[in-house]
Amino acid sequence: MRYYREVPLALFIGAVTGALVLGIIGRAATAGVGLITGNALNLSLKGGLEAVIVGTLVGAVGGFLLLLLRSVQGGSELARGITVGAILFVCSYLVAWISGKITFSLSSIKLFTIGVVAIMFIVYGVFADALLTRFESRGRKRERTDNIEV
């Protein structure tokens, strides 16, 4: 029964963390890679909103995946976060490859960009798991104090 109460929390934390890390920081990172490599930045409000919306959706999926991993796998927050980030990165990369947005002609700039994106997904997973652990422990502590009769 406890998991049913944790699903909305996991979806919310995953979505917020995804919007911040994968959306906003991700858009800033791609702009930074563009500046480093000398490519055009192509910054627009539409592109920024699209990154935040996609980051929110992927983050919500990641929050649910994180909750599933917590029920199956014990271990540390860091290991779970890295696992979730890696799974989301591989799935996102495969979706982008299937839709034709990424080709297999890998240059050093593409490899660098893919590395930055992979690191962002891992950072997302670690932060989302840390936040979920923090809020779950607060909820459990609150439940214990509510159940004590005076």
C-alpha positions in Angstrom: 0.0 0.0 0.0 2.9 2.3 0.7 4.0 2.2 -3.0 0.7 3.7 -4.1 1.3 6.7 -2.0 4.9 7.0 -3.3 4.0 7.0 -7.0 2.8 10.6 -7.2 5.8 11.8 -5.2 8.2 9.9 -7.5 6.5 11.3 -10.7 6.6 14.8 -9.3 10.2 14.7 -8.1 11.2 13.1 -11.4 9.4 15.7 -13.4 10.8 18.7 -11.5 14.3 17.3 -11.5 14.0 16.5 -15.2 12.8 20.0 -16.0 15.7 21.5 -14.1 18.6 19.2 -15.0 17.6 17.8 -18.3 15.7 20.8 -19.6 17.2 24.0 -18.3 20.8 22.9 -17.5 20.7 20.6 -20.6 19.9 23.6 -22.8 22.6 25.6 -21.2 25.1 22.7 -21.6 24.3 22.5 -25.3 24.8 26.2 -25.7 28.2 25.8 -23.9 29.2 23.0 -26.2 28.2 25.2 -29.1 30.4 28.0 -27.8 33.3 25.7 -27.2 33.1 24.2 -30.7 32.4 27.4 -32.5 29.0 26.3 -33.8 25.9 28.5 -34.0 24.0 28.6 -30.7 20.5 28.7 -32.1 18.9 29.8 -28.8 15.2 30.5 -29.0 12.3 30.6 -26.6 10.6 27.7 -28.5 13.7 25.6 -28.2 14.1 26.3 -24.5 10.5 25.5 -23.8 10.8 22.3 -25.8 13.8 21.2 -23.8 12.0 21.9 -20.5 8.9 20.0 -21.6 10.9 17.0 -22.9 13.0 17.1 -19.8 9.9 17.1 -17.6 8.4 14.1 -19.5 11.6 12.1 -19.5 12.1 13.0 -15.8 8.6 11.8 -14.9 9.4 8.4 -16.5 12.7 8.4 -14.7 11.0 9.0 -11.4 8.7 6.0 -11.9 11.7 3.9 -13.0 13.5 5.0 -9.9 10.6 3.9 -7.7 10.6 0.5 -9.5 14.3 0.1 -9.0 14.0 1.0 -5.3 11.5 -1.8 -4.7 13.6 -4.3 -6.6 17.2 -3.3 -5.9 18.6 -2.2 -2.6 22.0 -0.6 -2.7 23.1 2.9 -2.5 21.5 6.1 -3.8 24.5 6.7 -6.1 24.2 3.3 -7.8 20.5 3.6 -8.3 20.8 7.1 -9.7 23.6 6.1 -12.1 21.5 3.1 -13.2 18.4 5.2 -13.8 20.4 7.9 -15.6 22.1 5.3 -17.8 18.8 3.6 -18.7 17.2 6.9 -19.6 20.2 8.0 -21.7 20.3 4.7 -23.7 16.5 4.8 -24.3 16.6 8.5 -25.3 19.6 7.9 -27.6 17.8 5.0 -29.2 14.7 7.0 -29.8 16.7 9.9 -31.3 18.6 7.4 -33.5 15.4 5.6 -34.7 13.7 9.0 -35.5 16.7 10.0 -37.6 17.9 12.9 -35.5 21.3 11.2 -34.7 23.5 9.4 -37.2 26.3 7.0 -36.6 28.9 9.2 -38.3 30.6 10.2 -35.0 33.1 13.0 -35.0 35.0 14.2 -32.0 32.4 17.0 -31.4 29.5 14.6 -31.5 31.3 12.2 -29.1 31.9 15.2 -26.7 28.3 16.2 -26.9 27.1 12.7 -26.3 29.4 12.5 -23.3 28.0 15.7 -21.9 24.4 14.5 -22.3 25.3 11.1 -20.7 26.7 13.0 -17.7 23.6 15.1 -17.5 21.4 12.0 -17.4 23.5 10.5 -14.6 23.4 13.7 -12.6 19.6 13.7 -13.1 19.4 10.1 -11.7 21.5 10.9 -8.7 19.7 14.1 -7.8 16.2 12.5 -8.3 17.1 9.6 -6.1 18.6 11.8 -3.4 15.4 14.0 -3.4 13.1 11.0 -3.4 15.0 9.5 -0.5 14.8 12.8 1.5 11.1 13.2 1.0 10.3 9.6 1.6 12.2 9.7 4.9 10.3 12.8 5.9 7.0 11.1 5.1 7.9 8.0 7.1 9.0 10.1 10.1 5.7 12.0 9.9 3.7 8.8 9.8 5.5 7.4 12.8 4.8 10.6 14.8 1.2 10.6 13.7 0.7 7.0 14.8 1.9 7.6 18.4 -1.0 8.0 20.7 -0.8 10.5 23.6 
